[in-house]
Amino acid sequence: MTMTMATGNLAAHDRQILQAVNGGASSLSFVGSGFIVLCYLLFKELRKFSFKLVFYLALSDMLCSFFSIIGDPSQGFFCYAQGYTTHFFCVASFLWTTTIAFTLHRTVVRHKTDVEDLESMFHLYVWGTSLVMTVIRSIGNDHGHLGVWCWEQRGQTGKASTEGILLAGVVHFITFYVPLWGAILFNGFTYFQVIRMLNNATRMAVGMSERGYQLDARADNMKALNRWGYYPLILIGSWAFGTINRVHDFIEPGHKIFWLSVLDVGMAALMGLFNSIAYGLNSSVRRAIYERLDLDPLFWVQQAVCTAALTGLQLPDGFWPEKLRRWFPCSSKSRGQQQESELVSLKIQDPQ
């Protein structure tokens, strides 16, 4: 979607570079968001309401990236197919981030437990708003006047073409960048309140608890604070260059800055990858993967320690640290029994 807006009056060689940047970055986002979608479909333990919102976010990112890859901005019909579909799903993507922020705020700050009852309202809000913004964007554009949406501008030259470019740019800014920055401000304000509430709760817990618990609580909360702090920054980083590029288009509609267009296209196309890493690759997803595929990196260290102990292999002093030996006691239990005990401990420590 940002691809068709960024090309403008660039030369054919520069357009090819932008197309390659868009294709490569969109492919990474498609793989990343597709991975989160696949995890949700495969692992039943992830099908909780909180991760269901992440699934809808990843699905929107995946479809946005998919249509960005297959669209051909040099042809009228495919230009519109790319423009409308990517616009719809990109708007849906950042709107789903607001539902995640709203859910976290309602649960942590307002102590409400009715968020699951709001799922139908979330769908109406996200898909309905995305559809309205996409329909409004179509005003003043038809197959005879492509404006800045696509690379070719059929029969539009001089003053008429400039007016068309400005009209399409204004409509695009209103239907995409205005709600985008509204979502960024909402997310930032919401996470600020959540982080402040968590900090206050941590200070209260630290004042009433033993020192060992204090350190654990502070460590856990700092992890959560660091993760939540990235969420608003993803949208800012993905669309800051695009916003600057659109403002530049208003000031100088006939002039394009190539390096700015590259950053615009590349960062916007990577939004799905950033979202999949920040929202999707959490501890629950990693645990589900480890349990299915035995990808726990410490598992192989444990096997090496146990093998050396059971076979009587003499290793140099200091080869295995003493702490490591205590972490991995060797016994004759079967591997299935070991995994069962590990799962039980995980359930006790983390009810999620």
GIHU-V13680 format. One record per backbone hydrogen bond with DSSP energy under -0.5 kcal/mol. NH is the residue of the N-H (numbers start at 0). CO is the residue of the C=O. E is the energy in kcal/mol with one decimal. If there is no record, write none. Layout:
nh:NH co:CO e:E
nh:NH co:CO e:E
//
This chain:
nh:4 co:0 e:-0.8
nh:5 co:1 e:-1.7
nh:6 co:2 e:-1.1
nh:7 co:3 e:-0.6
nh:9 co:6 e:-2.0
nh:14 co:10 e:-2.2
nh:15 co:11 e:-2.0
nh:16 co:12 e:-1.7
nh:17 co:13 e:-2.3
nh:18 co:14 e:-2.5
nh:19 co:15 e:-2.1
nh:20 co:16 e:-2.6
nh:21 co:17 e:-2.8
nh:22 co:18 e:-2.6
nh:23 co:19 e:-2.6
nh:24 co:20 e:-2.5
nh:25 co:21 e:-2.5
nh:26 co:22 e:-1.7
nh:27 co:23 e:-1.7
nh:28 co:24 e:-2.1
nh:29 co:25 e:-2.5
nh:30 co:26 e:-2.3
nh:31 co:27 e:-2.6
nh:32 co:28 e:-2.8
nh:33 co:29 e:-2.2
nh:34 co:30 e:-2.0
nh:35 co:31 e:-1.4
nh:36 co:32 e:-2.2
nh:37 co:33 e:-2.5
nh:38 co:34 e:-2.3
nh:39 co:35 e:-2.1
nh:40 co:36 e:-1.9
nh:41 co:37 e:-2.1
nh:42 co:38 e:-2.5
nh:43 co:41 e:-0.7
nh:45 co:42 e:-1.4
nh:46 co:43 e:-1.7
nh:47 co:45 e:-2.2
nh:51 co:47 e:-2.1
nh:52 co:48 e:-1.5
nh:53 co:49 e:-1.0
nh:54 co:50 e:-2.3
nh:55 co:51 e:-2.1
nh:56 co:52 e:-2.1
nh:57 co:53 e:-2.8
nh:58 co:54 e:-2.6
nh:59 co:55 e:-2.2
nh:60 co:56 e:-2.4
nh:61 co:57 e:-2.7
nh:62 co:58 e:-2.2
nh:63 co:59 e:-2.5
nh:64 co:60 e:-2.6
nh:65 co:61 e:-2.4
nh:66 co:62 e:-2.4
nh:67 co:63 e:-1.5
nh:68 co:64 e:-1.7
nh:69 co:65 e:-2.1
nh:70 co:66 e:-1.6
nh:72 co:70 e:-0.5
nh:74 co:71 e:-1.8
nh:78 co:74 e:-2.4
nh:79 co:75 e:-2.0
nh:80 co:76 e:-2.4
nh:81 co:77 e:-2.4
nh:82 co:78 e:-2.9
nh:83 co:79 e:-2.9
nh:84 co:80 e:-1.7
nh:85 co:81 e:-2.1
nh:86 co:82 e:-1.6
nh:87 co:83 e:-2.5
nh:88 co:84 e:-2.5
nh:89 co:85 e:-2.3
nh:90 co:86 e:-2.1
nh:91 co:87 e:-2.1
nh:92 co:88 e:-1.8
nh:93 co:89 e:-1.9
nh:94 co:90 e:-1.7
nh:95 co:91 e:-2.1
nh:96 co:92 e:-1.2
nh:97 co:93 e:-0.9
nh:98 co:94 e:-1.4
nh:99 co:95 e:-1.8
nh:100 co:96 e:-2.1
nh:101 co:97 e:-2.6
nh:102 co:98 e:-2.5
nh:103 co:99 e:-2.3
nh:104 co:100 e:-2.5
nh:105 co:101 e:-2.8
nh:106 co:102 e:-1.8
nh:107 co:103 e:-2.9
nh:108 co:104 e:-1.8
nh:109 co:104 e:-1.7
nh:111 co:105 e:-2.8
nh:116 co:113 e:-1.0
nh:117 co:114 e:-1.5
nh:118 co:115 e:-1.2
nh:121 co:117 e:-2.3
nh:122 co:118 e:-2.2
nh:123 co:119 e:-2.1
nh:124 co:120 e:-2.6
nh:125 co:121 e:-2.9
nh:126 co:122 e:-2.1
nh:127 co:122 e:-0.7
nh:127 co:123 e:-1.3
nh:128 co:124 e:-1.7
nh:129 co:125 e:-2.3
nh:130 co:126 e:-2.1
nh:131 co:127 e:-2.4
nh:132 co:128 e:-2.6
nh:133 co:129 e:-2.0
nh:134 co:130 e:-2.5
nh:135 co:131 e:-2.6
nh:136 co:132 e:-1.7
nh:137 co:133 e:-0.9
nh:137 co:134 e:-0.8
nh:138 co:135 e:-1.6
nh:140 co:137 e:-1.8
nh:141 co:144 e:-1.0
nh:144 co:141 e:-1.6
nh:148 co:145 e:-2.1
nh:150 co:72 e:-1.5
nh:151 co:72 e:-0.5
nh:153 co:151 e:-0.5
nh:154 co:152 e:-0.5
nh:155 co:152 e:-1.0
nh:156 co:154 e:-0.7
nh:159 co:156 e:-0.8
nh:160 co:156 e:-1.0
nh:161 co:157 e:-1.9
nh:162 co:158 e:-2.5
nh:163 co:159 e:-2.3
nh:164 co:160 e:-2.5
nh:165 co:161 e:-2.4
nh:166 co:162 e:-2.6
nh:167 co:163 e:-2.7
nh:168 co:164 e:-2.4
nh:169 co:165 e:-2.5
nh:170 co:166 e:-2.5
nh:171 co:167 e:-2.5
nh:172 co:168 e:-2.3
nh:173 co:169 e:-2.4
nh:174 co:170 e:-2.4
nh:175 co:171 e:-1.3
nh:176 co:171 e:-0.7
nh:177 co:172 e:-2.1
nh:179 co:175 e:-2.1
nh:180 co:176 e:-2.4
nh:181 co:177 e:-1.7
nh:182 co:178 e:-2.3
nh:183 co:179 e:-2.1
nh:184 co:180 e:-2.3
nh:185 co:181 e:-2.3
nh:186 co:182 e:-2.9
nh:187 co:183 e:-2.6
nh:188 co:184 e:-2.5
nh:189 co:185 e:-2.7
nh:190 co:186 e:-2.9
nh:191 co:187 e:-1.8
nh:192 co:188 e:-1.9
nh:193 co:189 e:-2.2
nh:194 co:190 e:-2.8
nh:195 co:191 e:-2.2
nh:196 co:192 e:-2.4
nh:197 co:193 e:-2.5
nh:198 co:194 e:-2.4
nh:199 co:195 e:-2.2
nh:200 co:196 e:-2.3
nh:201 co:197 e:-2.4
nh:202 co:198 e:-2.3
nh:203 co:199 e:-2.0
nh:204 co:200 e:-2.4
nh:205 co:201 e:-2.7
nh:206 co:202 e:-1.9
nh:207 co:203 e:-1.0
nh:208 co:204 e:-0.9
nh:213 co:209 e:-2.1
nh:214 co:210 e:-2.3
nh:215 co:211 e:-1.7
nh:216 co:212 e:-2.9
nh:217 co:213 e:-2.6
nh:218 co:214 e:-2.3
nh:219 co:215 e:-2.5
nh:220 co:216 e:-2.5
nh:221 co:217 e:-2.4
nh:222 co:218 e:-1.8
nh:223 co:219 e:-2.0
nh:224 co:220 e:-2.9
nh:225 co:221 e:-2.6
nh:226 co:222 e:-2.2
nh:227 co:223 e:-2.7
nh:228 co:224 e:-2.1
nh:229 co:225 e:-0.7
nh:229 co:226 e:-1.0
nh:230 co:226 e:-0.6
nh:230 co:227 e:-0.8
nh:231 co:227 e:-0.6
nh:232 co:228 e:-0.6
nh:233 co:229 e:-1.5
nh:233 co:230 e:-0.7
nh:234 co:230 e:-0.9
nh:235 co:231 e:-1.8
nh:236 co:232 e:-3.0
nh:237 co:233 e:-2.2
nh:238 co:234 e:-1.9
nh:239 co:235 e:-1.8
nh:242 co:238 e:-2.2
nh:243 co:239 e:-2.3
nh:244 co:240 e:-2.4
nh:245 co:241 e:-2.2
nh:246 co:242 e:-2.4
nh:247 co:243 e:-2.3
nh:248 co:244 e:-1.8
nh:249 co:245 e:-1.6
nh:250 co:246 e:-1.7
nh:251 co:247 e:-3.2
nh:254 co:251 e:-1.6
nh:257 co:255 e:-0.7
nh:260 co:256 e:-2.0
nh:261 co:257 e:-2.3
nh:262 co:258 e:-2.0
nh:263 co:259 e:-2.5
nh:264 co:260 e:-2.8
nh:265 co:261 e:-2.8
nh:266 co:262 e:-2.2
nh:267 co:263 e:-1.6
nh:268 co:264 e:-2.0
nh:269 co:265 e:-1.1
nh:270 co:267 e:-1.2
nh:273 co:269 e:-2.3
nh:274 co:270 e:-2.6
nh:275 co:271 e:-2.2
nh:276 co:272 e:-1.8
nh:277 co:273 e:-2.6
nh:278 co:274 e:-2.8
nh:279 co:274 e:-0.9
nh:279 co:275 e:-0.6
nh:280 co:275 e:-1.3
nh:281 co:279 e:-2.2
nh:285 co:281 e:-2.2
nh:286 co:282 e:-2.5
nh:287 co:283 e:-2.1
nh:288 co:284 e:-2.2
nh:289 co:285 e:-2.7
nh:290 co:286 e:-2.5
nh:291 co:287 e:-1.4
nh:292 co:288 e:-2.8
nh:293 co:289 e:-1.9
nh:298 co:295 e:-1.4
nh:299 co:295 e:-0.7
nh:300 co:296 e:-0.8
nh:301 co:297 e:-2.3
nh:302 co:298 e:-2.1
nh:303 co:299 e:-1.8
nh:304 co:300 e:-2.3
nh:305 co:301 e:-2.7
nh:306 co:302 e:-2.4
nh:307 co:303 e:-2.1
nh:308 co:304 e:-1.9
nh:309 co:305 e:-2.9
nh:310 co:306 e:-2.0
nh:311 co:307 e:-0.5
nh:312 co:307 e:-1.3
nh:314 co:312 e:-0.7
nh:318 co:315 e:-2.2
nh:320 co:318 e:-0.6
nh:324 co:320 e:-1.6
nh:325 co:321 e:-1.9
nh:326 co:322 e:-1.8
nh:327 co:323 e:-1.4
nh:328 co:326 e:-0.5
nh:337 co:333 e:-1.9
nh:338 co:334 e:-2.3
nh:339 co:335 e:-2.1
nh:340 co:336 e:-2.2
nh:341 co:337 e:-2.1
nh:342 co:338 e:-2.4
nh:343 co:339 e:-2.1
nh:344 co:340 e:-2.1
nh:345 co:341 e:-2.1
nh:346 co:342 e:-2.3
nh:347 co:343 e:-1.9
nh:348 co:344 e:-2.5
nh:349 co:345 e:-3.0
//
